[in-house]
Amino acid sequence: MSTSSETRKSVKDEFIELFWTLLWALIIALFLRTFLFQPFHIPTGSMYPQLKVGDYLISSKYPYGYSRYSLPLGTKLFSGRILDPPPKRGDIVVFKWPNDNKTDYIKRVIGLPGDKVQMKNGRLWLNGELVPFEVLGEEVADDRGAHVVTRIRETLPNGKSYIVWDAGRTRFDNTFPETVPKDKYFMMGDNRDNSLDSRDWGFVPAENLVGRGEVILLSVNRNFRLLKPWTWFNFRNRVFISLRKNR
């Protein structure tokens, strides 16, 4: 009789222990996702060649402080940002699209508040000066079917260097000069001729920033059927990190 009672007690204790283990795991995961890191899936080709369709990356949420969009479901507990060091030119940033404040976008910070941004004949100008660039040659791109693009390395005034794709003449090759307002940012995709960004829908409010792209966690093909574990920590990951660190 005592053995049966001890067995029932043991099962009950194990169930309680499992419950508390799962609860604490959920609390820790929620804390990490809210305040430290968040996974993000790349749905489009606007950031080729750095980020490809199907990539999963980890964004860190603490570098730019926190806003309502740092919270689950964008719960509006406060407005503006707290602990808000600004992003740097060239950072790859996850943010809420300003047209609906819901959809996650990822682009590169090109213009800070007060900067004047313009495209002339496909080249980027900042504050009236041409951003230094180097033509690296051509390659066959696979962002929207095979086609030839030109690889160009841009170097921003703070030394941040990265590669963009130029697919030829498009409506975004020439734009009017725009001065970035206070508390807003000008974002552009690295796939310059296949990216809807601040050249199309305008500036991104500081409140909409979610986090800074850090490292590619894994890659899948665009049909999301084939995992490629050999690419999880490949050379492209190191390129992504080195770009953020201005190496």
C-alpha positions as semicolon CSV with decimal commas, in nm:
position;residue;x (nm);y (nm);z (nm)
1;M;0,000;0,000;0,000
2;S;0,275;0,243;0,086
3;T;0,460;0,156;-0,235
4;S;0,157;0,249;-0,450
5;S;0,116;0,575;-0,259
6;E;0,483;0,660;-0,303
7;T;0,456;0,586;-0,676
8;R;0,157;0,819;-0,715
9;K;0,342;1,086;-0,521
10;S;0,650;1,041;-0,735
11;V;0,449;1,080;-1,058
12;K;0,281;1,391;-0,921
13;D;0,617;1,538;-0,820
14;E;0,761;1,468;-1,165
15;F;0,462;1,633;-1,330
16;I;0,500;1,943;-1,112
17;E;0,871;1,953;-1,181
18;L;0,809;1,924;-1,557
19;F;0,546;2,200;-1,540
20;W;0,784;2,442;-1,367
21;T;1,068;2,350;-1,604
22;L;0,854;2,427;-1,908
23;L;0,723;2,746;-1,751
24;W;1,071;2,877;-1,676
25;A;1,188;2,778;-2,024
26;L;0,897;2,978;-2,171
27;I;0,976;3,279;-1,951
28;I;1,345;3,269;-2,046
29;A;1,263;3,234;-2,417
30;L;1,017;3,525;-2,397
31;F;1,276;3,739;-2,218
32;L;1,547;3,660;-2,475
33;R;1,314;3,732;-2,767
34;T;1,183;4,054;-2,617
35;F;1,506;4,209;-2,493
36;L;1,804;4,038;-2,657
37;F;1,762;3,841;-2,980
38;Q;1,498;3,762;-3,240
39;P;1,511;3,529;-3,541
40;F;1,412;3,676;-3,876
41;H;1,334;3,509;-4,207
42;I;1,439;3,671;-4,535
43;P;1,132;3,666;-4,764
44;T;1,258;3,867;-5,065
45;G;1,570;3,926;-5,271
46;S;1,612;4,296;-5,188
47;M;1,930;4,237;-4,984
48;Y;2,122;4,019;-5,230
49;P;2,411;3,941;-5,238
50;Q;2,447;3,964;-4,857
51;L;2,116;3,799;-4,761
52;K;1,935;3,548;-4,978
53;V;1,573;3,437;-4,997
54;G;1,510;3,173;-4,730
55;D;1,796;3,275;-4,501
56;Y;1,728;3,285;-4,129
57;L;1,928;3,537;-3,932
58;I;1,950;3,647;-3,573
59;S;1,892;4,015;-3,498
60;S;2,005;4,170;-3,171
61;K;1,747;4,403;-3,012
62;Y;1,958;4,585;-2,754
63;P;2,197;4,792;-2,977
64;Y;1,928;5,053;-3,056
65;G;1,733;5,039;-2,732
66;Y;1,367;4,946;-2,719
67;S;1,032;5,065;-2,850
68;R;0,679;4,925;-2,851
69;Y;0,785;4,705;-3,144
70;S;1,036;4,526;-2,922
71;L;0,742;4,378;-2,732
72;P;0,535;4,077;-2,843
73;L;0,261;4,182;-3,088
74;G;0,385;4,543;-3,071
75;T;0,194;4,605;-2,749
76;K;0,172;4,981;-2,699
77;L;0,290;5,021;-2,340
78;F;0,493;5,334;-2,423
79;S;0,583;5,557;-2,719
80;G;0,920;5,651;-2,865
81;R;1,239;5,465;-2,769
82;I;1,422;5,405;-2,444
83;L;1,797;5,340;-2,414
84;D;1,824;5,446;-2,776
85;P;2,176;5,473;-2,919
86;P;2,124;5,545;-3,292
87;P;2,218;5,302;-3,569
88;K;2,526;5,367;-3,778
89;R;2,541;5,416;-4,153
90;G;2,574;5,076;-4,315
91;D;2,404;4,876;-4,039
92;I;2,167;4,605;-4,159
93;V;1,847;4,666;-3,966
94;V;1,517;4,487;-3,907
95;F;1,226;4,730;-3,874
96;K;0,850;4,758;-3,905
97;W;0,742;4,887;-4,245
98;P;0,618;5,244;-4,185
99;N;0,319;5,198;-4,417
100;D;0,150;4,951;-4,182
101;N;0,375;4,934;-3,872
102;K;0,330;4,555;-3,875
103;T;0,533;4,395;-4,153
104;D;0,897;4,314;-4,080
105;Y;1,144;4,458;-4,333
106;I;1,522;4,438;-4,347
107;K;1,740;4,695;-4,524
108;R;2,067;4,882;-4,485
109;V;2,085;5,221;-4,312
110;I;2,206;5,474;-4,568
111;G;2,093;5,812;-4,436
112;L;2,092;5,939;-4,077
113;P;1,883;6,234;-3,951
114;G;2,004;6,549;-4,128
115;D;2,168;6,364;-4,420
116;K;2,078;6,453;-4,778
117;V;2,040;6,139;-4,991
118;Q;2,020;6,119;-5,369
119;M;2,075;5,873;-5,652
120;K;2,238;6,003;-5,972
121;N;2,282;5,771;-6,270
122;G;2,269;5,470;-6,041
123;R;2,530;5,601;-5,796
124;L;2,468;5,703;-5,436
125;W;2,531;6,060;-5,320
126;L;2,537;6,167;-4,955
127;N;2,533;6,531;-4,847
128;G;2,624;6,649;-5,194
129;E;2,920;6,411;-5,237
130;L;2,949;6,094;-5,441
131;V;2,990;5,787;-5,220
132;P;3,317;5,617;-5,324
133;F;3,261;5,298;-5,522
134;E;3,456;5,030;-5,704
135;V;3,325;4,821;-5,993
136;L;3,417;4,458;-5,925
137;G;3,284;4,296;-6,241
138;E;2,976;4,103;-6,350
139;E;2,806;3,790;-6,222
140;V;2,492;3,591;-6,293
141;A;2,230;3,673;-6,030
142;D;1,958;3,434;-5,917
143;D;1,730;3,668;-5,724
144;R;1,450;3,668;-5,985
145;G;1,565;3,429;-6,253
146;A;1,909;3,420;-6,404
147;H;2,031;3,759;-6,525
148;V;2,357;3,951;-6,529
149;V;2,434;4,216;-6,266
150;T;2,736;4,431;-6,189
151;R;2,897;4,396;-5,847
152;I;2,987;4,733;-5,695
153;R;3,158;4,796;-5,363
154;E;3,040;5,113;-5,187
155;T;3,224;5,271;-4,896
156;L;3,026;5,506;-4,673
157;P;3,183;5,808;-4,497
158;N;3,225;5,608;-4,172
159;G;3,429;5,343;-4,356
160;K;3,154;5,082;-4,379
161;S;3,204;4,886;-4,700
162;Y;2,966;4,643;-4,869
163;I;2,870;4,507;-5,210
164;V;2,559;4,607;-5,405
165;W;2,412;4,473;-5,726
166;D;2,343;4,699;-6,024
167;A;2,109;4,545;-6,282
168;G;2,103;4,838;-6,523
169;R;1,881;5,141;-6,570
170;T;1,567;5,159;-6,353
171;R;1,341;5,431;-6,217
172;F;1,545;5,439;-5,896
173;D;1,871;5,534;-6,074
174;N;1,785;5,905;-6,048
175;T;1,599;6,053;-5,753
176;F;1,543;6,398;-5,608
177;P;1,763;6,490;-5,310
178;E;1,585;6,414;-4,983
179;T;1,689;6,539;-4,640
180;V;1,629;6,284;-4,365
181;P;1,408;6,435;-4,090
182;K;1,482;6,417;-3,719
183;D;1,425;6,073;-3,563
184;K;1,397;5,905;-3,902
185;Y;1,626;5,700;-4,127
186;F;1,676;5,640;-4,499
187;M;1,693;5,267;-4,581
188;M;1,802;5,096;-4,901
189;G;1,843;4,738;-5,019
190;D;2,177;4,613;-5,148
191;N;2,000;4,472;-5,454
192;R;1,953;4,829;-5,571
193;D;1,739;4,769;-5,877
194;N;1,517;4,508;-5,712
195;S;1,438;4,673;-5,380
196;L;1,140;4,878;-5,268
197;D;1,283;5,097;-4,994
198;S;1,301;5,460;-4,878
199;R;1,334;5,568;-5,240
200;D;0,979;5,439;-5,287
201;W;0,789;5,458;-4,956
202;G;0,987;5,713;-4,758
203;F;1,169;5,735;-4,427
204;V;1,161;5,490;-4,136
205;P;1,077;5,635;-3,792
206;A;1,326;5,553;-3,516
207;E;1,042;5,396;-3,319
208;N;1,002;5,130;-3,591
209;L;1,353;4,987;-3,551
210;V;1,344;4,633;-3,414
211;G;1,706;4,517;-3,415
212;R;2,041;4,491;-3,590
213;G;2,120;4,194;-3,815
214;E;2,399;3,990;-3,661
215;V;2,457;3,648;-3,817
216;I;2,293;3,407;-4,061
217;L;2,169;3,110;-3,862
218;L;2,081;2,879;-4,151
219;S;1,989;2,882;-4,518
220;V;1,710;2,706;-4,705
221;N;1,615;2,725;-5,068
222;R;1,341;2,958;-5,179
223;N;1,087;2,672;-5,176
224;F;1,170;2,611;-4,808
225;R;1,205;2,237;-4,865
226;L;1,579;2,172;-4,854
227;L;1,782;2,244;-4,543
228;K;2,150;2,314;-4,610
229;P;2,332;2,257;-4,281
230;W;2,668;2,293;-4,456
231;T;2,582;2,662;-4,514
232;W;2,485;2,741;-4,155
233;F;2,831;2,863;-4,060
234;N;2,986;2,911;-4,400
235;F;3,204;3,190;-4,540
236;R;2,901;3,408;-4,614
237;N;2,827;3,421;-4,240
238;R;3,176;3,560;-4,176
239;V;3,130;3,817;-4,453
240;F;2,808;3,935;-4,287
241;I;2,977;3,974;-3,948
242;S;3,283;4,144;-4,096
243;L;3,064;4,400;-4,273
244;R;2,899;4,495;-3,946
245;K;3,238;4,532;-3,778
246;N;3,376;4,750;-4,058
247;R;3,655;4,509;-4,142
